[in-house]
Amino acid sequence: MTKPKGPRAPKLRKPTDFRPPLALLGAAAALAAAVWLGAQIWSWQQPPAPKKEAGQAATFAAPAGAALPPELPAEERFAPVAETASLRLLADSKTGHFQLVDKTTGHVTRSYPDPRYWAGETLPAGWKNNLLSPVVIEYANIANYKSASKTVGLIGEDGYVESFQPTSAGFRATFVFGKGQFKIPVEVAIKERYVETTIMDDGIVEGGGFSLLNAKLYPLFGSQPSYGQDGYLLVPDGPGALIRFRSDRMMPQLVYNESIYGSDASFYSENAARQPASLPVFGLKSGDRSFLAVVTEGAETANVYAAPSGAVGISNWVTAEWQYRKRYFQSVSKSTNEGFFTYGKDMLAAPRRTIRYYMLDPGAGDYVGMAAAYRSHLTGEMKLRPLKPSENGIPLYVDIVGGDIEKGLLLDRYRAATPTSEAIRLVRDLRDAGVRNMTVHYAGWQSDGYSAHGRYFPVEPKLGGDEGMKAFIDFAHSLNVPVFLTANYTVRNDSRGFWRRRDGLRDLAGNVLETRRGGGREPDTLVSAGFYRKAVAADLPKYRSLGADGIYFEDGIGRQAATDFNGRYPASRGDAIAIQRQVLLETKEALGAVTANGASAFAFDRVSHIPRLADDYSHDIFIDEAVPFVQIALHGLIAYSGERSNLRGDSRAEFLRSIEYGAYPAYVFTSAPSDLLKRSYSVWYYSLNYADWLASLTEEYRRSNEALAAVQDKAITGHRSLAPNVKETTYEGGYRIVVNYNETDYAAGGLRVPGQNFAIVKGEAAP
């Protein structure tokens, strides 16, 4: 449980400053030694290095007439290479660009700037050349700490297309950068209603002493300028957010560039505290034309990069920026913290890096249509299935805090906030208040309470020990209330069975990584994925012996993952995600269910519920508005809830948003007075006593059940604004909920919604 935070600062970059130069911060002699060391450390962790052809400039030299000129591809060179029932793919073998034709409407989506507007492009020649290129890369001489990175396209780099080959579904080609001396093999293929673009890492060649840092493949696909049409970019900020097409944007030079699944703790991050990008998606709408892109392979190595009009050219465009090497800090003096930023020798592991572009039908191309496309992707690729509705109404999720360590002047002490005997009374009282469908997450049940992470068993004796917990779970089961025990295995502050230097997560410089989770006495050690997999497996029989219905993995497994350079447990970020998916599966098979707060998309097919699913964006001048993209995609497939009701900043507005977004109510409680834990290390909330909240909980649950019980297994099929601060959510079958955030009533077409309230309309036409 982390303390709610205020508005978040944007993580934004000027497009001409993709990466700062490799900066010298320490003494020259120590630096030179450390550069060599940083280049050698843990090279075994990564896949085989890309092929090198250094010293053979002729290998990369463009054949006569092959170098791409600084101009748009000639329309007459595009020839059909593949088609489906609805799409036709045409390609230009000289440039490697393609056109995607909708066979029903005749609309053409290009992988390069729209020719109608190119004459108005005002960028300098270098960046115009980049926008014309099918691939844009950033590279550097990482052996030279003074080297600045360089961002280039094929044009102006003596670039050309090598070995263009049609395939049954599209084509393959290799892009060659003559000056930087890189070869990047790609594949483009169509199927049904989508086109896929792929970089095949196994064929990448690096030469000339330079190293590839990142690449954007077909970054201008579907791009359009802001010339009056209704349009926006969709980015995975919070629940989903829109950057609308505008020509008057404040600070127009800024771009959105965020790592999918959040930052990797083993590498440098600007740590701007934005909402993490938990979804591997992005989209673009222009008029009645739109696409939804899903990063299907290598998502853990990708950033979503969005450039509104004015940031990098007159067009609005969004793409994936594939990361091949990331910066890390190499210390040269532990006593002074001097050092420098550099890059790892080897590329990040991802054999294939694929983006799937779903082309949406006219009339179904807004963010609701994009979310519907993603929902279809989840049901098709991840096999998610509709929920079975409960006859007892919607679920209420109750987090119970057992106890925690309290800060003392000389000595700390343990405070029991909800013993298991009191938890029985708590659940009984909620049941008597009319809640017939409830799930309990019991946190802080381990020895020393919520701040302690390490050996979770046995249950803290002052709460009742193992016998008390089993008695509580048995009682809950008598009322058909499932109980999940909350744990975080990705951090550790207990040395029993754990040695931080052996079992801790390490970055590329060899540092064991730490975090301060709640202002505790000492920082927590981040744990290697290979270690916590064993720890969870060892504990599963103990959870089962207590009768637990599952584990609630909080703030770690299922949400975020990091590359590990620990020699005992080496893991790429993709390996760490695979381990987490295995842990979630093993837990589900052993106990029956598993959940993870703010779960990332890679865990969607494992969890039964997502607590604290993001419902707001990173408030800044860059994003125009948040939309319930993830809620539209998930409703009726996975149960979700937002912030706990008794921790809300604006109680009424956030309650109404939960109704608008289809989120179920949740609370966090203790049986002790609310001020008992105010000096604890991690649980510093001031309004936890459940008795103080019974009346408001009863009313909120009644209203939420009134709105959402009928649509537990239904998809959201529509979402729109009816008026300023009036939102409408539509479900399968025409069931509508209209939420009025204004203080005054809203009235239209015979419908009246009181201020700060909502109304339900069953199966009637929208006003």
N, C-alpha and C positions, 0 to 999 in steps of 0.2 A: 504494500500500500504506500504509494508515494503521495506526498503532499500536493494538492492541486496547485498548478502554476498559473500565473497571469498570462497576458498576451505575449506571444513569442516573437522574437526578432527574426527577420528574414535572412535566409542564407542565399545571397545573391552575388553574382559576379559580373563584372564588365566583360563583354564578349572578347575584347582584345587582351584580356588578362586571364587566360584560362588557367595558368599555373605561374606562380612567381619563380624567378630564377632560383637555382640551388644556392642557398645563402650560406656564407661562411660566418660562423659565430664563435669559433674557438681558435686555438693556436694552429699555425700551419702544419707543423710537424705532426701533432696529434691528429689533425684532420686527415692528413694523407694516409696515416695508418688506419684510421677508422673507416675511411672510404673503402680501402681494400678489404677490411674486415666485413663491412656491411655488404659488400658484393659477394662474399664467400659464404656467409652464414646460412645454414639450412637450405642450401640449394636443392637438397634431396626432396624437399616438400613439394615442389612444383613439378609439373609434367616436363618431359624432355624439352630443352630449349629449342626455339624455332631454328630452322635451318639458317646457317650463315654462309654467305658468299662474299665475304670481305675481300677487298683487293681485286675484284674482278668486275670493274666498272662496265665492261662490255656486256655482262650478263643482264644489266638493267637498262642498257642504252636502247632508246626507241628505234625500231626499224624506220627506214625512210618513209615519211608521210604518216607515221602511226601516232605521233604525239598529238594530244588533243588540243585543238585551237580554242581561244577564249570566246566561244560563241555557243548559242543554243544548238542542240542536236537538230539536224535537218529532218523535217517531217517525212520526207520521201524515203529516208533510210529505214524507217521502222517496218518490220515485217512480222507477220504472225508466227508465233512459236508454240503456242498451246492454247487450249480453250476448254471451258466447262459448259454446262447448260446455261449458265448465266454470265460468265466472264470470258473475255478474250484477251490474251497477253501478246503484245507486240514488243519487239526489242530492236535496238540499234547495236549492231555488232561492233561498230567503231567506238562508241562511247560507253557501252554497257548500260545505258539508260533504258527504261521501259515505259510503256503505256498500258494502262489497264482499262479496258472498254467494258462498260455495262451493256450487255446485249439487249436488255429491255428498253433502257432509256437512251442509249447511245452516248452517255456521258463518258468522258475520257479523264482519268486520273493519271497524272504524270509523276515521274520520279525526279523531276527537275522543275525549275520555276515556270510558272504559267507564261507562255510567250506573249500573251495579250498585255502584260504589265511590265515586261522586262525592260523596255525602253525607258521606263521611269525609275529604274533602280539607281540609287544615288551613292552606293558604297564605293570606296576606292577600288582600284582594279584588282588588287590582291584578294580582297574579300569577295568581289564579284566572281572571280575565278573559283573560289571555294564553293560558292553557292551553285555554280554550274557543274561541279564535280559529283560523280556518283558516290564518292567516298571522301570524307575529310578526316585527316589524322593529326594527332599531335605527337611529336617525337623529340628526343633530346639525346645528347651524348652524356649518359649518366656516369661515365667514368671520369668526367671532368666536372668537379663540383661547381665551377663557375659558369657552366653551360646553361643558357636559357633555352626553354622549350620553344618549339616552332609548330604552328598550326597551318596546315597546307591541304590543298586538294590536288588532284592530278594535274590540272591545268597550271602552268607555270613551274611545274616540277619535272618537266619532260616526261609526264605520265602518259600511259597508253594502256590499251586493253590487250591482254595476251590470252591466247587459247580460248576464244569464245566458242562454246559448244552447246547447241540445242539439246534439250532433254525431253522426255515424254511429257513433263509437266511444266517446262519452262526453259531455263538455260543455266549454264555455268560459265564463269569467266574469271580471269585473274587480272587484278589491277596492279600495275607496276609503277612505282614512283622512281623515276630515273635519278633524281638528285639525292634524295634521302636513301635510296636503295632499299626499297621494301617491295615485297610481293604479297598481295592479299587475295586469296581465292574466295569467291562468293558463289552463291546459288540463289536463283529466284524461281519460285514454283507456285502454281495456282491449283486450288482445289475447291470445288463447290463455290462458296461465296467469299473466299479469302485468298490473299496472296501472301506468301512467306518470303522473307529475305534472310539469308543466312551467311555468316562469315564462318569459314571452316579453318579453325586454328591450326590444325595439323599441317596445313600447307603454307602457313605464313613463313616468309623468308625475310630475315633482317641482314643487312649488309652495310658496309661503309662506316662502321663504328657507331651507328645510331641505334637507339632502342625505342620501340613503339610504346607510347603511353596510353593513348586511347584512340578510338575510331568511331565515326558516325557513318553508317551505311545508308545511302539514299535519304539524307536528312530533310530534303525539300519535298518528299513525297506528299502530294495533296495540298501543298502550301498555297495560301491565298493572301492577298493584301487586304487592308481595311478600307475598302472603297464603298462603304454604305451597306453592304450585305450583313444580315444577321449571322454572326459567327462567334466562335470561341474555341479556345484550347481547353481540353480536359486534362488535369494533372492529378496524381494520387496524393494530394495533400489532405490529411485528415480523412473524412468520409468520401472525399472527392471534391474538387474545386474547379471553378471556371475562371479563365483569363479571357475576357471578352475582347473581340476585335475593336480596337479604338485607335484613333489617330492623335489623341490628346493625352496620352498616358504620362503620368508623372515619372520622372527618371526613366525615360524610355530605353536607355541603354542596358538596363538590367535584364538578366535571364534567370529562369528557374533551372536549377541543376541539383537534383537530389538522388541519393543512392537508394535503389530498390531494396526493401527490407531494412532500411535504416543504415546508419554508418557502421563500418567494420571497426571494432575496437582496436584491432591490431595495427591500424594505419592512422595517419593524421586525418583529423576531421576539424572543420571550422567550428563545430559544436555550436551552431547558431540556435539550437533548441527548437527547430521547427517540428511540426508533427511529422513522425516518420512516414515514409512512403511504403505502406504495408501491402500495396497491390502492385503487381507487375503490368500496369496498364497505362495508357494515355489515349487521347483522342482529339479529333479535329472536326468541327462543323463549320460549313460555309454555305449559307442559304439552305437548300434542301439536300445538299451533298455532305456526306460525313463518313468517317471510319472510326472504328474502335480497334486499337492495337493492343495485343497481348504478347508480352515477352515470354515465349514458351520454353526456350532453352538458354541457359546461362544467365538467368535473371539476377542471380546473386552477384554478378560482376558488372551489372549495368546501372547507369544513372538515367533518370528521365530528364531530358534536356528540352526546355520549352523557350522559344524566342518569339515574343510578341512583335508585332510590327514596330519598327524603329530600333529594335535591339540589335539585330543582325540582318539588315536589309528591310525592304518595304513589306515583305511577306510575313505572315504569321506561320510559324512552323514548329513542330514538336517531333522528337525522335528519341532513340536510345543512344546514349553515349557509352560505348563499350570500354570498360577499364581493363587495360593490360598490365599496367604497373601503377602502384599507388605510393604516395610519399609516406615516409616514416621518419621519425626523429632519431638520429644516431648521436648518442652522447659521446663526448670525448673527455668529460670530467664529471664524475658523480658528485664531487664536492662543490662544484660551482654551477652545475647544470648546463655547462656550455656544450655546444654541439651544432649540428646542422641537419637540414632536411635533405634526404636523398631518396633514391628509388631502388627497389630490389632488382637483383640481377635477372631473375626469371619471371616469365609471364604468369599471370594468375590463371589458374586452371579452369578451363571451360572448352571442351573439344569443339562444340558447336554453339553459335550464338544466333538465336532465331527470333525474329519478330513476325507475328501473324497479324495481318491487317484485315479485319472483317469489314467488308463494304456494306453499308447499311442502305436500306431502301428509302426512297424519298417519302417523307411523312413519318418516318420512324428513325430519324437521324439525330434527335436531340439527346441530351444526357440520359433520358429514360430509355431511349432505344439503345444507346451504348451499354447501359447497365443490363438491359435485357439480353444483348449479345453476349455479355460476359457471363450472365446467368446460364445461358445455353452452353457456353464454353465449360462452365463448372459442372453442369449436369452431364455433358458429353465426355469431357476429358477426366474429370475427377470423380464422376459417378455419384454426385450428390443427389439425394432423393427427397421428395417432399416429406415434411414432418407429419406425424400422426397427431391430430388435435386432441387435447385432453377434454373430457367431459366436465372436469372440475374447474375449468376456466384457465386463464393464462397463468404462467408460473410467476411467483415472487422469489427473488434471489436474496438470501440473507447471509451476509458475511458476519460471522461471530468471531470476536477477538478474545482469545483465551487469556493472554497475559504478555507482559514485556518487562524489560529491565529499565529501572528508573535511575536517572542520573543522581548521584549524591555528592556531597562536598568532599568526603573522603572515600566512602565505599558506595558502590551501587547496590541496589536491592531489587528483588523480583516482586512484581505486583500482579496478583491474580485478578483479572478483570471479569472473567466468565468461567468459573469452574463448571465441569460437566453437569453437576447437579443443578446449577442455575440455568444451564443451557436447556435442560429439560423443561424447566418452567417457562423459559422464553418461548420455546417452540409451542408449548401448550397454550400460552396466552395468545400467540398469533393465530393459532388454530381457532381458539374460542372467539377471536375477533372476526372470523369469517373467511380466513384464507385457507382454501382447500387444496391448493396446488403450490407447493413450496419446495425450494431446494436450498440446503444449507452448505456454506463453505466455512469450515472451521479453521481459522488462522491462529497463529501464536500458540499452538498446542504443544510445541516441542519444549524440551528443557531450556530454561532461561527465556522462553517466550519469543515473540515475533522478530526481535532483532538477531536472534541466534540462528546461524546457518551452519550445518555440519551434520552431526548425527541427530536425526529426527526422533529416534526411538531410544528409550521408552517415552511415553507421554509424560509431560511435567507432573510430578507427584502432587503439587499443590492444586492442580486442576482436577485431580482424581485418578491420575495414572492410567495405565492401560485398561484396568477394570472399569474405571469411571467412564472412559471414552467408549468402551464397548457397550456399557449400559445405556449411554446416551444414544448411540447409533441404533441399538435395538429398540429403544423407545421411539425414535424418529421413524424407524421402519414400520412400527405398529400403526403409524399415521400415514404411511406411504410417502414419507419425506426422505428423499435421498440425501446422503451426507458425503461431501467431498472434503478431504483434508488438504489444506493449502500448504505449498512448499515451493521453495526456490533452490534448485540444485545447481544453478549456474554461478552462485557465489558461495564463499566459504569463510567463516571466521572461527572455526573450531578445528584445532590441529589433530584431534584424535582420528587416526587413520588417514590423515591427509598431511602431505608435506608440500608446502607452497612451491618450493623450488623444483620439486619432482612432478607435481600434479597441477600446477597453475598454468593458466593461459599465458603464452608468451608472444610478444610482437617480434618483428623481423630483426630488431636490434638486440633481442635476447632478454628484454625486460619482462618480469612477471607483472601482469596487469592487475590493477586494483581499482576499486570504486568505493565511494562513500555513499551508502544507500540511505542512511537516515541520521547522519550526524553522530554515529557511534563512537565508541572509545578509540577503536582502530579501524582503518579501512578494511573492507572485505576484499578477498582475493577472488578474481575471476577464475573459473574452473575450466580445465580442458574438457572438451566434449567427450573424449574417450573415457575420462575418469567419471564424469557424472552419469554416463550411460551405465557403467558398472554399479555406481552407487544406487541408482533408481532400481535396477534389476535386483540388487541385494535386498532392497527394502520392500519390494512388492508383496512378498509373502506376509510381511508384518502388517501392511495395510489390509490385506485380505483377512488376516486373523482378527482384526478389529471390526470387520464387516463394512469397511468404507466402500462407497459406491464408485469412487474414482479419486483422482488427484487433480487439484486445481493448481496448475503450474503458473506461478505468478512472476511477471516481469523477467522472463527468460525463455525457457523452452517453449517453442511454438511462436515466439514473437520476434526474436532477434538472434543473430548468429555471427560468429567472428572466425577469421582465419587463425589457425594455431600453429606457431612455429616451435612448439615444445617437442623436443626430439623423442620423447616417450609416446606422445599422442599427436603426431603430425596430422593436420587436417586443413584442406582448403575450406573456403566458406561453403562451397557446395557439399563437401564431406560433412561439415558440421550440421547443415540442414538435413542431410540424409540421416545422420545420427539422431537428430531431434525427431524426425518423422518416425524412426524406428522406436524411439522411447515412447512416443505418443501411442503408437500401435500396440506395443507390448503392454502398456498400462491399460489401454482400452480392452485388450483381450483378457488381461488378468483380473480386472476389477469391474469391467462393464462399460465404463465411460471415462472421459478425460476432458478437461477444459483448460483454456489458456487466455488470460486477459489480453485484449488488443491483438489477437492472433493475426499473424501475417498469412497471406494467401496460401503459402506452402503447407499450412496446417489445417486448411478448411475441411479436408476430407477425413480428418482425425477427430476433431472436437465436436462435442454435442451442444456447446453453448459458448458464446464469446462475451465475457464480462467486459465492461468499460470499452466497448467498441467506439471508436472515434466518431463524434457527431458535430465537431466544429473544426475550423481550419486555423492555420497559423496567422493570426490577425496581423496583417501588414498591408502596405500600399500596393503590393504586387498582385495579390489575388483579389478578384472582384466579388466572389461569393462562394459559399460552401453549398454543396448539393448532396442529397442522400444517395450517392452512387452506390456505395457498398451495401447500404441497407436495401436498396431496390434489388440489387443482385442476390442478396442472401435471404430476404424475407420468405418464410415458409420452407426454407431449406435448413437453416441453422438458427436456433434461438439466440438472441443477443439482447444485451442491456447496455445502458449508458452509465454515466456517473451515478454513484449512490445518492439517493434522494436527500439524505440528511447531510450531504457534503456539498450540495449545490451552492453556487454563488448567487444565482437569481432563481429562486425556487419555482416561481410560477412560470416564467419563460422557459426554463429547462424542462419542466413537466410537460408543457405544451409541445416542446420539440420532441420529446419522447413519443407523444401521441402521433405527431406528424410523421416521425421516422419509423413508427411501428416497433419501438423498443419496449421491453418489459421492465417493470419496476424492480429496483434493487436498493438495499439498505445495508449499512454496516453498524453492528450493535455490540454493546456489552451489557451485562446485567448490573455492573457496578456504576456508581455515580460518574457523570461525564468527566469530572475533573481528575479522576484517579490516574489516568495515563498522561496527563498534560506535560509531565517531565520525562516521559519515556523516550528512548532513542529513536523509535520509528513510528509509533502510533500517537501522534500529537493532536488528534482531532478533539474538539471541545463539545461535541454534541452526539454522544454515542449511547447514552442510556436508553434502552428500548422502551421503557415505560413512558418516557417523555414524548415518544413518537407514535404511540399506539393509535391515538385518535386520527392524526393526519395520515398515517400509513393506511388505516382502514378506509379513509375517504379516497386517497390516491389509488389504492388497489381497486376499489369499487369502480371508479371512473375509468381506469385503464382497462379493466375487464369488460366494462360496458362497450368500450371502443374497439378492443382488439380480439376478444374471445372468438368472434365469428370468423376471423381471418387468420387463425394460427397457421394454417397450412396453405395460405393463398399468396400468390405473387403480387407484388405491386406493379401495376400496369400503367400508372400515370402519376405525374407530380408536376404541379405548376403553381404560379402565383395568380390569384384571382383579383387581387388589389394589393396595394402596399401593405405588407405585413399580414396578409391573408393567404394561407397556403392550402392547397387541396391535394390529398393523396387518394388515389383510386386503386382498388384491388380487383382481382378477377371477379367477374360477375357483376361489376358495376357498383360495388360497395364503396362509398366515398366518405372520407373524413375531412371536414373543413375546419382549419385551425385559425383562429383570429387572435393575433398577438396585440392588437390595438386595445386601448382602454375603452373605445367606443364600439357600439354594435356595428356589425357588417350585415347588409341586407342586399339581396339581388335575386330576381326571378322567383320570389316567394320563399326564398331561404333567408333566415335570420340567425346570425351567430352572435351571441352576447360577447361583449368585450372580455378579453383575457380568458377565452373559453373555446370550446369546439362543438361541432354538431355532426351528427351522423346522418347520411343520406343513403338509403338502401335502394339500389337499382334504378335510380331516376336519372334523367338526362342532366348533364351539367349545365349550370346557368350561363 
